[in-house]
Amino acid sequence: MSDTRPSQLDLLARRQFQNYDEMYKVVDFLNKTLKERDLIFGLTKDKEGTMTISIYQT
């Protein structure tokens, strides 16, 4: 019998900081390196240029 629950992401942490143009490279590196530990990193940027990095566990 297989588990049919939808995968959920649990937010572990979120941090805002000033715009850093190459932050997406850091997030990509973290996702590729830590995916086997069930961690996912997200990055958003608002209209004012503030960036937010979020860390999720699957």
PEQUI-V966663 format. One record per backbone hydrogen bond with DSSP energy under -1.0 kcal/mol. NH is the residue of the N-H (numbers start at 0). CO is the residue of the C=O. E is the energy in kcal/mol with one decimal. If there is no record, write none. Layout:
nh	co	e
NH	CO	E
NH	CO	E
This chain:
nh	co	e
9	56	-2.9
11	54	-3.4
12	54	-1.3
14	52	-2.2
16	50	-2.4
22	19	-2.2
24	21	-1.3
26	22	-2.3
27	23	-2.3
28	24	-2.3
29	25	-2.6
30	26	-2.6
31	27	-2.4
32	28	-2.2
33	29	-2.8
36	33	-1.5
37	34	-1.7
38	33	-1.4
39	55	-2.5
41	53	-2.8
43	51	-2.4
45	49	-2.5
48	45	-1.6
50	16	-2.6
51	43	-2.6
52	14	-2.5
53	41	-2.5
54	12	-2.7
55	39	-3.3
56	9	-2.2
57	37	-2.1
